[in-house]
Amino acid sequence: MQLLIIIAIWLSLAMAGAWAVQRATGLSGWIDTIWSLAVGTGGIAAALLCDGDFGRRIAVLVIIAGWAVRLASHIGSRTHGAGEDPRYAKFIEEWGGGAAWRLFLFLQIQALAAFVLVLAVYLAASNDAVFPRFLDWVAVSIATVALAGEAIADWQLRNFRRTPAAKTEICETGLWRYSRHPNYFFEWLFWCVWPLFALTPSVGTWASFLAPILMYWLLVHVSGIPPLEDHMLRSRGEKFRALQGRVNAFFPGPRKPNVTSQGEYS
């Protein structure tokens, strides 16, 4: 319990620091960079200092560290020299004169969400079952697919943004042909691994399922898809509305045919 309290304080302080960085630079992308590192650091501390099976703790440490380094470096490199994140820009515009302190409160809520995620990592590492079990192999496989899938999706989008078409068109290459937000899907999939690592007959381990539930809710209904798609509709208009009609928002799936104004399929 003491370790979890220390981690909770760390996450709160980290997001207070993220708020200060955003106020100083005007770039909200640093918020997500710091958030990723804070969650990763909290997860590493949980794996190092808990009492679970040693092999399991090492596996958990490697996976959460790999996630944090990849995501933080990606967001950080994207933020460096770029403009404001459109999602945060919309929030700040809507908040008006009280934007500074409302952003501070919003980031403390993010710290609370981060604690739920780190708790799942802690429960996974605290499992004293000897690693690896069958469920552990499944978890490692899913983690590998999730990390690779998100990295590929980010790479494909980055390459598209370097083309002249990016000024007026929408990315539909690679994984982006089958989901409007494949990076979000693989991010959610990553958090599905921790209940597999954690699961035992103990009632407390079921709290690890809060991580994928929370991540799905945040990405699909709160701070992920809704503000980003609102921005895309304002910037791309009917082109993005047509994309919404033929490509799934979150879960990858087959593309639907376009229907022209004459009722013909394209």
Secondary structure, 3 states (H helix, E strand, C coil): CHHHHHHHHHHHHHHHHHHHHHHHHCCCHHHHHHHHHHHHHHHHHHHHHCCCCHHHHHHHHHHHHHHHHHHHHHHHHHHCCCCCCHHHHHHHHHHHHHHHHHHHHHHHHHHHHHHHHHHHHHHHHHCCCCCCCHHHHHHHHHHHHHHHHHHHHHHHHHHHHCCHHHHCCCCCCHHHHCCCCHHHHHHHHHHCHHHHHHCCCCHHHHHHHHHHHHHHHHHHHHCCHHHHHHHHHHHHCHHHHHHHHHCCCCCCCCCCCCECCCCCEC
